């Protein structure tokens, strides 16, 4: 193209020359001058040089630009390879036009260098392309920045925990992030929409299916901005997830080319929301049942109303109350219910005995006095006697709360749900409080009935009433409606220290020297403080509503011998029907000294607790370290106390080349058991100062300990002497749990017939000498290990320990101990134990 363009220029000049009339010299000169003005007036630099590089011609534009660039020489426009280019001037076989770029002081020029063979010269046609180069550089920079932004966005897209997808105009998935693929269990970009719908089973919370028409992506493709749409999907494991979706259309110049969807899994949030709602409902039920307890007058009605509140406020299928009978079959008798029953209670035939029909939640709650539940009636084997009838009525789970009085369950309230395992910890806590309030309310009603019977008896016999009033050790006053004293007993006279003539027709506050009555000129009942008087309030309540009060604690200040004394009373009131009027019997039980004693006892108890904590700290400090490594052997041990003070005893003593491991367990736990362990440790530390055969050490410990054992306390003990030099184990045991010797190939449990040491029965111990191999390890434990009870109250037993060692014979010693403790906590579903735990493993260092 460039060669053609140059030829066209040449042809144009040639045609122009043909048009010149050379016969007219003046015209010819003007035409030649006109042709010469083309390069001179060209706004771009034009330069011509000879083959040596000397400048033959440079137009004005050349010098103008050089001046702007602060350059003094035309050679600034020469490219670095100008010599090689000029060598081609006389070469017919080479290209006659060269294109070069030259930079001068930050400006870039494109040069077209034309070789003129006939002139042996080279002509430069130069164009400033600085702006174009800058534009190209800016374009490259923008492209690079765009590429970086794309990488960043792609990274964010991949690591974003939310579910993000891009959809085409037809609604198909074009791109999805890994979080969406992980939750869906399928890559939607590789599947048809129908397959995705079958896989996810998507639907709205109200059950309506999520169709292609009502999907947020379809709505966004129609130009709608969709916010906070909830729907539910099912993952590949069958678990439902609630998703919150937002969708936006992708618009370019007003046209919709697709849609972007962002979703977040709010399943756990919804679960917490449901739990919070259930908790609020349970709290409302607790509050309403508490109010009901205050107003209740009839036991049967009260229990029925509590069941109704649980069903109505908490949304459960049914609640019922069963009373524990003390008949031969230990029957549980349903007395009331609320909710959907349809004859279900008639089919139960429950008992609280430890039999098959007593293993359900209600029977277990009454028998154990603890909360019991059936999380899934379809799978719980203990619920098999009632499963068929329960499933007929749509029940899926239940939970029973014992109603306790004086440490024993006299009834239980059981709640049924249509969902498996619906009860959570905080809700159970509130229901437990509701059950406690219910038990208290029932007992209060029964006490009130007994009190009413007493009232009737008092009304029927004035002589008995008078005798009782006169001889009761309580301060007793008979008041009329104006709170004036009509009669008082001897205890009241002694308390007031005045004669009968001084108290007639005087109000109780004046006679008892209440400080508020003394400070008011008007006397009792007319002082401003009297309107808030608790005594006045319950007396008025008894007269106006006929309500008796029992043991209401109240305080008032009394003037006694010119001094003020603050006193505490338990006040009871009841109506007395005399022949011509109704009086109120008010009984004052002075508990001032008792309250002061209680405060002293509380202070003493606090001091005892502090001392116990200190003693517990002291006991922990003298226990052997958990890891002992010396002379090629290692001993790992752990002690877990169920209280601050422990009855377990574990000691490890090194004398010469003998290691003594002494494990003992005192009956019970707590302070007394700990006291005996301190004595035992002192005896052993005193005696065992040199190597002593276990058979000789055992009778010494037995004899000395029996001096201190009291009542029915006893202890078990196992003494081991390990000769490290000869690998011999000598032991003597008295009633202690067996120990186990094991290695990678076999285990052996050492059970001996011996008795514990006490003052009640003759002591008998046993032992032997056992050779040890270098690979042998010894596992020693107390009974707190194998007597751990699981959730169903079954004891694990020694067989569990034996199987555990078999399964972990290759496990390092410290890991054996930690794993066993963790397994026991898992079996109990608790982090605490009901007895002290001690365990020890002896063996060669790894």
Buried (B, 14 or more C-beta within 10 A) or exposed (E): EEEEEBEEEEEEEEEEEEEBEEEEEEEEEEBEEEEEEEBEEBEBBBBBBBBEEEBEBBBBBBEEBBEEBEBEEBEBBBBEEBEEBBEBBEEEEEEBBBEBEBEBEEBBBBBBBBBEEEEEBBBBBBEBBBEEBEEEEEEEEEEEEEEEEEEEEEEEBEEBEBBBBBBBBEBBBBBBBBBBBEBBEBEBBEBEBEEBBEBBBBBEEEEEEBEEEEBBBBBBBEEBEBEEBEBBBBBEEEEEBBBBBBBBBBEEEEEBEBBBBBBBBBBEEBEEEEBEEBBEBBBBBBBBBBEBBEEBEEBEEBBBBBBBBBBBBBBBBBBBBBBBBEEEBBBBEBBBBBBBBEEBBEEBEBBBBEEEBBBBBBBBBBBBBBBBBBBEBEEBEBBEBBBEBBEEBEBBBBBBBBBBBEEEBBBBBBBBBBEBEBBBEBBBBBBBBBBBBBBBBBBBBEEBEEBEEEBEEBBEEEEEBEEBBEEBEBBBBBBBEEBBBBBBBBBBBEBBEBEEEEBEEBBBBBBBBBBBBBEBEEBBBBBEEBEEBEBBBBBBBBBEEEEBBBEBEBEBBBBEEEEEEEBBBBBBBBBBBEEEEEBBBBBBBBBBEEBEEEEEEEEEEEEEEEEBEEBBEEBEEEBBEEEBEEEEBBBBBBBBBBBBBBBBBBBBBBEEEBBBBBBBBBBBBBBBBBBBBBBBBEBBEEBBEEEBEBBEBBBBBBEBBEEEBEEEBBBBBBBBBBBBEEBBBBBBBBBBBBBBBBBEEEBEBBEBEBBBBBBEEEBEBBBEEBEBEEEBBBBBBBBBBBBBBBEEEEEBEBEBBBEBBEEBBEBBBBEBBBBBBEBBBEBBEEEEBEBBBBBBBBBBEE
